[in-house]
Amino acid sequence: MKRVVVTGGTRGIGRAVADRMAMEGWEVVVLARHPEPSPHRFAACDVADAAAVKRVFHDLDRVDALVNCAGIAGANTLDGDDALWHAIIGSNLHGTYHCCKEAAPLLPDGSGRIVNIASVLGLRGVPDQTAYCAAKHGVVGFTRALALALAPRGITVNALCPGWVDTEMAEQRYAELGITAQQAAAGVPTGRIAHPAEIADAVIWLLRPEARGITGHALPIDGGGLALP
């Protein structure tokens, strides 16, 4: 049975990925700061803590795939809270780096897979999201560089860049903007907000042998938002 490590796998996109991977017959190891009711193997870990990540992966003899979903968000500007900036960068960007660093030596040559959950904000900017945009742009750049570094081993590294997804993080953003989910959906060309399972399906596709030629890409899943002028 193949083993996948899913960070942030207790809620939102991460939970959908973990559940979908289990349905596909994978052994799922979930990393998160706090446990939630789940049928999956759980390891308490703040991915921003390099030592904690190292301990978790040290206890794993092998990893066939890594899916980095852990992350936090929040509105901030240059006159905002520096602590929030560092927390967002730490979880989203440093956490992705720490987990890839520890997983890479365990991934099998020829079939290993890494999928990083970035964001459409890793491909464009939003005025009050300086930290989140910086972190997710960093994830996209890191994905492209790591894909080239691991290509000689036959390991693929890709990023998914979701737009609006029906998660608690999205609800937090609706509150910041003072809008409803329906208003958010109205701004999407397809007129709808994605379900976490749709992101999980894209992850599954990238982990399959048929996707072995796809690496170094950042795939938007945003209902056509990035196509707008």
C-alpha positions in Angstrom: 0.0 0.0 0.0 1.4 3.4 -0.9 1.7 6.1 1.8 0.9 9.7 1.4 1.5 12.5 4.0 -1.1 15.2 3.9 -0.3 18.4 5.9 -3.3 20.4 7.2 -5.3 17.2 6.7 -7.9 17.6 9.4 -10.1 20.3 7.7 -10.8 22.1 4.5 -8.9 21.1 1.4 -6.5 18.9 3.4 -9.3 16.8 4.9 -10.9 16.3 1.5 -7.5 15.2 0.1 -6.9 12.8 3.0 -10.3 11.3 2.6 -10.1 11.0 -1.1 -6.6 9.4 -0.9 -8.0 6.8 1.6 -10.8 6.0 -0.9 -8.1 5.4 -3.5 -6.4 2.8 -1.3 -3.6 4.9 0.1 -2.3 4.8 3.6 -2.8 8.4 4.8 -0.7 10.1 7.4 -2.2 13.4 8.5 -0.1 16.3 10.0 -1.9 19.1 11.8 -1.4 21.2 14.9 -4.6 19.9 16.5 -6.3 16.5 16.2 -9.8 16.3 14.8 -12.0 13.2 14.6 -10.6 11.3 11.6 -10.0 7.7 10.5 -6.5 8.5 9.4 -3.1 8.1 11.1 -2.4 11.4 12.9 0.8 13.2 13.9 0.7 16.5 15.8 2.9 18.9 14.0 3.2 22.6 13.4 4.8 22.6 9.9 6.4 26.0 10.6 8.5 24.3 13.3 11.4 22.6 11.4 12.4 20.4 14.3 8.8 19.1 14.7 8.6 18.3 11.0 12.0 16.5 11.2 10.8 14.4 14.1 7.6 13.3 12.3 9.4 12.3 9.1 12.2 10.6 11.0 9.5 8.1 12.2 8.4 7.3 8.7 10.5 4.7 6.8 9.0 5.6 3.5 6.7 8.2 1.8 5.3 7.8 -1.7 3.7 11.2 -1.9 3.5 14.5 0.0 0.6 16.9 -0.3 1.2 20.2 1.4 -2.2 21.7 2.4 -1.3 23.3 5.7 -1.6 27.1 5.8 -3.2 30.1 7.4 -4.5 33.3 6.0 -5.5 36.8 7.2 -5.7 40.4 5.9 -2.6 42.5 6.5 -0.9 45.6 5.1 2.4 47.3 5.7 0.9 49.1 8.8 -0.5 45.8 10.1 0.7 43.3 12.7 4.2 41.9 12.0 3.4 38.8 14.0 0.6 37.9 11.5 3.1 38.4 8.6 5.5 36.0 10.1 2.9 33.5 11.0 1.5 33.4 7.5 4.9 33.1 5.9 5.9 30.5 8.4 3.0 28.2 7.9 2.4 28.5 4.2 6.0 28.9 2.8 8.4 27.7 5.4 6.1 24.8 6.3 6.0 23.7 2.7 9.8 23.9 2.5 10.3 22.0 5.8 8.0 19.2 4.7 9.5 18.9 1.2 13.0 18.9 2.7 12.3 16.0 5.0 10.1 14.0 2.5 12.4 14.2 -0.5 14.9 11.6 0.7 12.1 9.2 1.4 10.3 9.5 -1.9 10.9 6.7 -4.4 12.8 7.5 -7.6 10.6 7.2 -10.7 7.3 7.5 -8.9 7.5 10.0 -6.0 5.1 12.8 -6.0 4.8 16.2 -4.3 1.7 18.5 -4.7 1.7 21.9 -3.0 -1.6 23.7 -2.5 -0.8 27.3 -3.4 -3.6 29.7 -4.4 -4.7 32.0 -7.2 -3.0 34.6 -4.9 0.2 32.9 -5.8 -0.4 34.1 -9.3 -1.7 37.7 -8.7 -1.9 40.3 -6.0 -4.6 41.5 -3.6 -4.0 44.8 -1.7 -4.7 43.6 1.8 -3.2 40.2 1.4 0.5 41.0 1.3 1.7 38.2 3.5 -0.6 35.6 1.9 0.3 36.7 -1.6 4.0 36.7 -0.8 3.8 33.2 0.8 1.8 31.7 -2.1 4.0 33.3 -4.8 6.9 31.8 -2.9 5.2 28.3 -2.9 4.8 28.6 -6.7 8.4 29.6 -7.3 9.7 26.9 -4.9 7.6 24.3 -6.7 9.1 25.2 -10.0 12.7 25.1 -8.7 12.2 21.9 -6.7 10.6 20.3 -9.8 13.9 20.9 -11.6 16.0 19.7 -8.7 14.1 16.4 -8.4 13.5 15.8 -12.1 16.7 13.6 -12.4 15.1 11.2 -9.8 11.8 11.0 -11.7 9.9 12.8 -8.9 7.3 15.3 -10.0 6.5 18.5 -8.1 3.4 20.6 -8.9 1.2 23.2 -7.3 -2.5 23.7 -7.4 -3.8 27.2 -7.2 -7.4 27.3 -6.0 -9.7 30.3 -6.1 -12.8 30.4 -4.0 -13.3 27.0 -2.2 -16.0 26.2 0.2 -13.9 26.1 3.4 -13.7 27.8 6.8 -10.8 29.9 5.4 -13.1 31.2 2.7 -15.7 32.1 5.3 -13.1 34.0 7.2 -12.3 36.0 4.0 -16.0 36.7 3.3 -16.2 38.2 6.7 -13.1 40.4 6.1 -14.6 41.6 2.8 -18.2 42.0 4.2 -19.7 39.8 1.5 -21.6 36.5 1.3 -20.7 33.3 -0.5 -23.3 34.1 -3.1 -21.7 37.5 -3.8 -18.2 35.8 -4.1 -19.6 33.2 -6.5 -21.1 36.0 -8.6 -17.6 37.3 -9.3 -16.4 33.9 -10.7 -16.9 33.4 -14.4 -18.5 30.0 -13.9 -20.7 31.5 -11.2 -19.9 28.9 -8.5 -17.5 28.2 -5.7 -15.5 25.0 -5.8 -15.9 22.2 -3.4 -12.9 20.8 -1.6 -13.4 17.5 -3.2 -12.7 19.1 -6.6 -9.2 20.1 -5.4 -8.7 16.6 -4.0 -9.6 15.1 -7.4 -6.9 17.2 -9.1 -4.4 16.0 -6.5 -5.3 12.4 -7.3 -4.8 13.0 -11.0 -1.3 14.5 -10.4 -0.3 11.4 -8.3 -1.3 8.9 -10.9 1.3 7.3 -13.2 -0.3 9.0 -16.2 0.8 12.4 -14.9 4.5 11.5 -14.7 5.3 13.9 -17.4 3.7 16.9 -15.6 6.1 18.7 -13.3 6.9 22.3 -12.3 3.4 23.6 -13.0 1.0 25.8 -11.1 -2.5 24.8 -12.1 -5.3 27.3 -11.4 -8.7 25.9 -10.2 -10.6 29.1 -10.1 -13.6 28.9 -12.4 -11.9 31.1 -15.0 -11.0 34.0 -12.7 -7.5 34.4 -14.0 -8.8 34.6 -17.6 -10.6 37.9 -16.7 -9.0 41.0 -18.1 
